Amino acid sequence: MARPREFDEDHVLEKALHVFWEKGYDAASLADLQEATGLTKSSLYKAFESKEGLFRRVVDRYHDNHLAFREHALAHPTPRLIAESLLEGIVVLHTGKNTPSGCLVTFAALACSADARPLSDELLESRNAFERRLRERFESVKQAGPLPEGMTSHDAAVFVSTFIQGLAVQARGGATRRQLRQLVAAVLKSWPAN
């Protein structure tokens, strides 16, 4: 019979999430993860098989717990309301009081070494998959409200996705929630009212 785990997995995953979110995948050392979680190296490997295995679990947790607002945003009935809700959710995420600034996925994907390139590619594909969903949603509701002048659903989705990445960089650089909201308000001025 296998011995039961002697640690709270939710607690460990939350602590590891903060380490990866703050430092990125490559810069987060096993020592950092051990210190944050209180686990030994052998316990981490026994529970998660590898640093990469732990990171994958953390990314799943990040999607479930920190990006769930995206589903609510996509449910809005017009393109502008979708964009507005999505960008507000992103601003709150990037400037949370109890989380590191910026985006775990963005920084982990950008700061991966050549050895971690497959992991980086998966993270980029995850971002691209959401961009495709956003494009499909814009396309399905474009009769209910206009897109910015001259933009297709594809253009609007790429624009919003790229702007989201820029907000992550601004937040990591120290921009406040108020400052990010001002940027969002400026961008939404070019988006026709519903």
C-alpha positions as a Markdown table, in Angstrom:
| # | Residue | x | y | z |
|---|---|---|---|---|
| 1 | Met | 0.0 | 0.0 | 0.0 |
| 2 | Ala | 1.3 | 3.4 | -1.0 |
| 3 | Arg | 2.0 | 5.9 | 1.8 |
| 4 | Pro | -0.4 | 8.9 | 1.8 |
| 5 | Arg | 1.1 | 12.2 | 0.9 |
| 6 | Glu | 2.2 | 14.2 | 3.9 |
| 7 | Phe | 1.5 | 17.6 | 2.4 |
| 8 | Asp | -1.4 | 19.6 | 1.2 |
| 9 | Glu | -1.2 | 19.5 | -2.6 |
| 10 | Asp | -3.3 | 22.6 | -3.1 |
| 11 | His | -1.0 | 24.6 | -0.8 |
| 12 | Val | 2.1 | 23.3 | -2.6 |
| 13 | Leu | 0.6 | 24.1 | -6.1 |
| 14 | Glu | -0.3 | 27.6 | -4.9 |
| 15 | Lys | 3.1 | 28.3 | -3.5 |
| 16 | Ala | 4.8 | 26.9 | -6.7 |
| 17 | Leu | 2.5 | 29.0 | -8.8 |
| 18 | His | 3.7 | 32.2 | -7.1 |
| 19 | Val | 7.3 | 31.2 | -7.7 |
| 20 | Phe | 6.9 | 30.4 | -11.4 |
| 21 | Trp | 4.7 | 33.5 | -11.8 |
| 22 | Glu | 7.3 | 35.8 | -10.2 |
| 23 | Lys | 10.4 | 34.2 | -11.7 |
| 24 | Gly | 9.3 | 32.4 | -14.9 |
| 25 | Tyr | 10.0 | 28.7 | -15.6 |
| 26 | Asp | 13.7 | 28.7 | -16.2 |
| 27 | Ala | 14.7 | 31.2 | -13.4 |
| 28 | Ala | 12.6 | 29.3 | -10.8 |
| 29 | Ser | 15.2 | 26.9 | -9.3 |
| 30 | Leu | 14.5 | 23.7 | -7.4 |
| 31 | Ala | 15.8 | 25.5 | -4.3 |
| 32 | Asp | 13.2 | 28.3 | -4.8 |
| 33 | Leu | 10.4 | 25.8 | -5.2 |
| 34 | Gln | 11.6 | 23.8 | -2.2 |
| 35 | Glu | 11.8 | 26.9 | 0.0 |
| 36 | Ala | 8.3 | 28.1 | -1.1 |
| 37 | Thr | 6.6 | 24.7 | -0.7 |
| 38 | Gly | 8.5 | 23.3 | 2.2 |
| 39 | Leu | 9.1 | 20.0 | 0.3 |
| 40 | Thr | 12.3 | 18.2 | -0.2 |
| 41 | Lys | 13.6 | 17.6 | -3.7 |
| 42 | Ser | 12.7 | 13.9 | -3.5 |
| 43 | Ser | 9.1 | 14.8 | -2.4 |
| 44 | Leu | 8.7 | 17.2 | -5.2 |
| 45 | Tyr | 9.9 | 14.6 | -7.7 |
| 46 | Lys | 7.8 | 11.9 | -6.2 |
| 47 | Ala | 4.7 | 14.0 | -6.4 |
| 48 | Phe | 5.2 | 15.8 | -9.7 |
| 49 | Glu | 8.0 | 13.7 | -11.4 |
| 50 | Ser | 10.0 | 16.8 | -12.5 |
| 51 | Lys | 10.1 | 20.6 | -12.4 |
| 52 | Glu | 8.3 | 20.5 | -15.7 |
| 53 | Gly | 5.6 | 18.2 | -14.3 |
| 54 | Leu | 5.1 | 20.7 | -11.4 |
| 55 | Phe | 5.0 | 23.6 | -13.8 |
| 56 | Arg | 2.3 | 21.9 | -16.0 |
| 57 | Arg | 0.1 | 21.4 | -12.9 |
| 58 | Val | 0.7 | 25.0 | -11.9 |
| 59 | Val | -0.3 | 26.2 | -15.4 |
| 60 | Asp | -3.5 | 24.1 | -15.2 |
| 61 | Arg | -4.3 | 25.7 | -11.8 |
| 62 | Tyr | -3.5 | 29.2 | -13.3 |
| 63 | His | -6.0 | 28.6 | -16.1 |
| 64 | Asp | -8.7 | 27.3 | -13.7 |
| 65 | Asn | -8.3 | 29.8 | -10.9 |
| 66 | His | -7.0 | 33.0 | -12.5 |
| 67 | Leu | -8.2 | 32.9 | -16.1 |
| 68 | Ala | -11.8 | 31.7 | -15.5 |
| 69 | Phe | -13.0 | 35.3 | -16.1 |
| 70 | Arg | -12.4 | 34.8 | -19.8 |
| 71 | Glu | -15.4 | 32.5 | -20.1 |
| 72 | His | -17.6 | 35.1 | -18.6 |
| 73 | Ala | -16.1 | 37.7 | -21.0 |
| 74 | Leu | -16.7 | 35.5 | -24.1 |
| 75 | Ala | -20.4 | 35.1 | -23.1 |
| 76 | His | -21.2 | 38.8 | -23.6 |
| 77 | Pro | -23.5 | 39.5 | -26.6 |
| 78 | Thr | -21.5 | 42.1 | -28.5 |
| 79 | Pro | -17.9 | 42.4 | -29.6 |
| 80 | Arg | -17.3 | 45.6 | -27.6 |
| 81 | Leu | -18.7 | 44.1 | -24.4 |
| 82 | Ile | -16.5 | 41.0 | -24.9 |
| 83 | Ala | -13.4 | 43.2 | -25.4 |
| 84 | Glu | -14.3 | 45.4 | -22.5 |
| 85 | Ser | -14.9 | 42.6 | -20.0 |
| 86 | Leu | -11.9 | 40.7 | -21.2 |
| 87 | Leu | -9.6 | 43.7 | -20.8 |
| 88 | Glu | -11.0 | 44.6 | -17.4 |
| 89 | Gly | -10.4 | 41.0 | -16.2 |
| 90 | Ile | -6.9 | 41.1 | -17.5 |
| 91 | Val | -6.2 | 44.4 | -15.7 |
| 92 | Val | -7.4 | 42.9 | -12.4 |
| 93 | Leu | -5.3 | 39.8 | -13.0 |
| 94 | His | -2.1 | 41.6 | -13.9 |
| 95 | Thr | -2.4 | 43.9 | -10.8 |
| 96 | Gly | -3.7 | 41.5 | -8.2 |
| 97 | Lys | -2.9 | 42.4 | -4.6 |
| 98 | Asn | -2.1 | 38.8 | -3.7 |
| 99 | Thr | -0.4 | 37.7 | -6.9 |
| 100 | Pro | 2.7 | 38.7 | -8.8 |
| 101 | Ser | 2.2 | 41.4 | -11.5 |
| 102 | Gly | 1.9 | 40.4 | -15.2 |
| 103 | Cys | 1.0 | 37.1 | -16.7 |
| 104 | Leu | 2.5 | 33.7 | -15.7 |
| 105 | Val | 2.0 | 32.2 | -19.2 |
| 106 | Thr | 3.4 | 35.2 | -21.1 |
| 107 | Phe | 6.6 | 35.5 | -19.1 |
| 108 | Ala | 7.2 | 31.8 | -18.8 |
| 109 | Ala | 6.8 | 31.4 | -22.6 |
| 110 | Leu | 9.1 | 34.3 | -23.4 |
| 111 | Ala | 11.8 | 33.4 | -20.9 |
| 112 | Cys | 12.3 | 29.7 | -21.7 |
| 113 | Ser | 15.7 | 28.4 | -22.6 |
| 114 | Ala | 16.3 | 26.3 | -25.7 |
| 115 | Asp | 16.0 | 23.2 | -23.4 |
| 116 | Ala | 12.5 | 24.2 | -22.5 |
| 117 | Arg | 11.5 | 25.2 | -26.0 |
| 118 | Pro | 8.8 | 22.5 | -26.3 |
| 119 | Leu | 7.2 | 23.9 | -23.1 |
| 120 | Ser | 7.4 | 27.4 | -24.5 |
| 121 | Asp | 5.8 | 26.3 | -27.7 |
| 122 | Glu | 2.9 | 24.7 | -25.8 |
| 123 | Leu | 2.3 | 27.9 | -23.8 |
| 124 | Leu | 2.3 | 29.9 | -27.1 |
| 125 | Glu | -0.1 | 27.5 | -28.6 |
| 126 | Ser | -2.4 | 27.8 | -25.6 |
| 127 | Arg | -2.4 | 31.6 | -26.1 |
| 128 | Asn | -3.1 | 31.1 | -29.8 |
| 129 | Ala | -5.9 | 28.8 | -29.1 |
| 130 | Phe | -7.6 | 31.4 | -27.0 |
| 131 | Glu | -7.0 | 34.0 | -29.7 |
| 132 | Arg | -8.8 | 31.7 | -32.2 |
| 133 | Arg | -11.7 | 31.3 | -29.7 |
| 134 | Leu | -11.9 | 35.1 | -29.4 |
| 135 | Arg | -11.9 | 35.4 | -33.2 |
| 136 | Glu | -14.7 | 32.8 | -33.5 |
| 137 | Arg | -16.7 | 34.6 | -30.8 |
| 138 | Phe | -16.3 | 38.0 | -32.5 |
| 139 | Glu | -17.4 | 36.5 | -35.7 |
| 140 | Ser | -20.5 | 34.9 | -34.2 |
| 141 | Val | -21.7 | 38.2 | -32.6 |
| 142 | Lys | -20.6 | 40.8 | -35.1 |
| 143 | Gln | -24.1 | 41.3 | -36.3 |
| 144 | Ala | -25.0 | 42.4 | -32.7 |
| 145 | Gly | -22.5 | 45.1 | -32.6 |
| 146 | Pro | -19.7 | 46.6 | -34.8 |
| 147 | Leu | -16.0 | 45.8 | -34.7 |
| 148 | Pro | -13.5 | 48.7 | -34.9 |
| 149 | Glu | -13.6 | 50.3 | -38.3 |
| 150 | Gly | -11.7 | 48.4 | -41.0 |
| 151 | Met | -11.2 | 45.3 | -38.7 |
| 152 | Thr | -12.2 | 41.8 | -39.4 |
| 153 | Ser | -13.0 | 39.4 | -36.5 |
| 154 | His | -9.5 | 38.0 | -37.0 |
| 155 | Asp | -7.9 | 41.5 | -36.9 |
| 156 | Ala | -9.9 | 42.4 | -33.7 |
| 157 | Ala | -8.9 | 39.1 | -32.0 |
| 158 | Val | -5.2 | 39.6 | -32.9 |
| 159 | Phe | -5.4 | 43.2 | -31.7 |
| 160 | Val | -7.0 | 42.4 | -28.3 |
| 161 | Ser | -4.6 | 39.5 | -27.8 |
| 162 | Thr | -1.5 | 41.6 | -28.6 |
| 163 | Phe | -2.8 | 44.4 | -26.3 |
| 164 | Ile | -3.3 | 41.9 | -23.5 |
| 165 | Gln | 0.4 | 40.9 | -23.8 |
| 166 | Gly | 1.4 | 44.6 | -23.7 |
| 167 | Leu | -0.7 | 45.1 | -20.5 |
| 168 | Ala | 1.2 | 42.2 | -19.0 |
| 169 | Val | 4.6 | 43.9 | -19.8 |
| 170 | Gln | 3.3 | 47.2 | -18.5 |
| 171 | Ala | 2.1 | 45.6 | -15.2 |
| 172 | Arg | 5.4 | 43.8 | -14.8 |
| 173 | Gly | 7.2 | 47.1 | -15.3 |
| 174 | Gly | 5.2 | 48.6 | -12.4 |
| 175 | Ala | 2.1 | 50.1 | -14.0 |
| 176 | Thr | -0.7 | 50.4 | -11.6 |
| 177 | Arg | -4.3 | 49.2 | -12.0 |
| 178 | Arg | -5.4 | 52.8 | -12.6 |
| 179 | Gln | -2.8 | 53.3 | -15.3 |
| 180 | Leu | -3.7 | 50.1 | -17.0 |
| 181 | Arg | -7.4 | 51.0 | -16.9 |
| 182 | Gln | -6.5 | 54.3 | -18.6 |
| 183 | Leu | -4.8 | 52.4 | -21.4 |
| 184 | Val | -7.8 | 50.2 | -21.8 |
| 185 | Ala | -10.1 | 53.2 | -21.9 |
| 186 | Ala | -8.0 | 54.8 | -24.5 |
| 187 | Val | -8.1 | 51.7 | -26.7 |
| 188 | Leu | -11.8 | 51.2 | -26.3 |
| 189 | Lys | -12.4 | 54.8 | -27.6 |
| 190 | Ser | -11.7 | 53.3 | -31.1 |
| 191 | Trp | -14.2 | 50.5 | -30.5 |
| 192 | Pro | -17.7 | 51.5 | -31.7 |
| 193 | Ala | -20.4 | 51.7 | -29.0 |
| 194 | Asn | -22.9 | 48.9 | -29.0 |
